[in-house]
Structure formats: C-alpha cells, structure tokens
Amino acid sequence: MNKKESLIQSFKKEVRRTTELTFPICVDSFANLWQYEFGTLDGLPKEVEQLIAHRAIELGLME
C-alpha cells in the first residue's frame, strides 16, 4: 500500500467515528496532512470528497 492509499484508509476509519463536533477537526487534520505530504489538495481523490460530503450529510452539517 502506498502513502496515498494508507492516508485514505486511515481517514476512512477516522471519519466514521466523528460526531458533528469532531468532523470538521478530522477533515481539517486530514487536509493539512495531505497538503504537507503532497504539496497540494489538487488531485484529492473523488472518493475522499464523496466520503466527506456523505458524512457531513449524515451528521446534519450539509443538506
């Protein structure tokens, strides 16, 4: 498993445990780590964007 896959798998596990209070912190932490490791958020996999949106809707943070 390469570094990107490892980060995505860790994020998937972490985001499932979030609440409406911890979700933004989790996403921000992941985004900061991704940007640190890869220099940009451009090219962030669609599955990560979809996961963030889906979880935000589940938590009632987005419609």
C-alpha positions as CSV (number, residue, x, y, z in Angstrom):
1,M,0.0,0.0,0.0
2,N,1.4,3.4,-1.0
3,K,1.4,6.5,1.1
4,K,-1.8,8.0,-0.5
5,E,-3.7,4.7,-0.1
6,S,-2.6,4.5,3.5
7,L,-3.7,8.0,4.3
8,I,-7.1,7.4,2.7
9,Q,-7.7,4.2,4.6
10,S,-6.8,5.9,7.9
11,F,-9.1,8.8,7.1
12,K,-11.9,6.5,6.2
13,K,-11.6,4.7,9.6
14,E,-11.3,8.0,11.5
15,V,-14.2,9.9,9.8
16,R,-16.6,7.1,10.6
17,R,-16.1,7.8,14.3
18,T,-16.7,11.5,14.1
19,T,-19.5,13.5,15.6
20,E,-20.8,16.8,14.4
21,L,-18.2,18.5,16.7
22,T,-15.2,16.4,15.7
23,F,-16.0,16.0,12.0
24,P,-14.5,19.5,11.0
25,I,-11.4,18.8,13.0
26,C,-10.9,15.4,11.4
27,V,-11.3,16.8,7.9
28,D,-9.0,19.7,8.6
29,S,-6.4,17.4,10.0
30,F,-6.6,15.1,7.0
31,A,-6.4,18.1,4.6
32,N,-3.4,19.5,6.4
33,L,-1.6,16.2,6.4
34,W,-2.4,15.6,2.7
35,Q,-1.2,19.0,1.8
36,Y,2.0,18.5,3.8
37,E,2.7,15.2,2.2
38,F,1.8,16.0,-1.4
39,G,2.1,19.8,-1.5
40,T,-1.4,20.5,-2.7
41,L,-5.0,19.5,-2.3
42,D,-5.4,19.4,-6.1
43,G,-5.9,15.8,-7.2
44,L,-7.6,14.8,-4.0
45,P,-9.3,11.5,-4.9
46,K,-13.1,11.8,-5.7
47,E,-13.7,9.0,-3.1
48,V,-12.4,11.3,-0.3
49,E,-14.5,14.2,-1.5
50,Q,-17.6,11.9,-1.6
51,L,-16.9,10.5,1.8
52,I,-16.6,13.9,3.3
53,A,-19.8,15.1,1.7
54,H,-21.7,11.9,2.7
55,R,-20.6,12.0,6.3
56,A,-21.4,15.7,6.5
57,I,-24.9,15.0,5.3
58,E,-25.2,12.1,7.8
59,L,-24.3,14.4,10.6
60,G,-26.7,17.1,9.5
61,L,-24.0,19.5,8.7
62,M,-25.0,19.7,5.0
63,E,-28.2,19.2,3.0
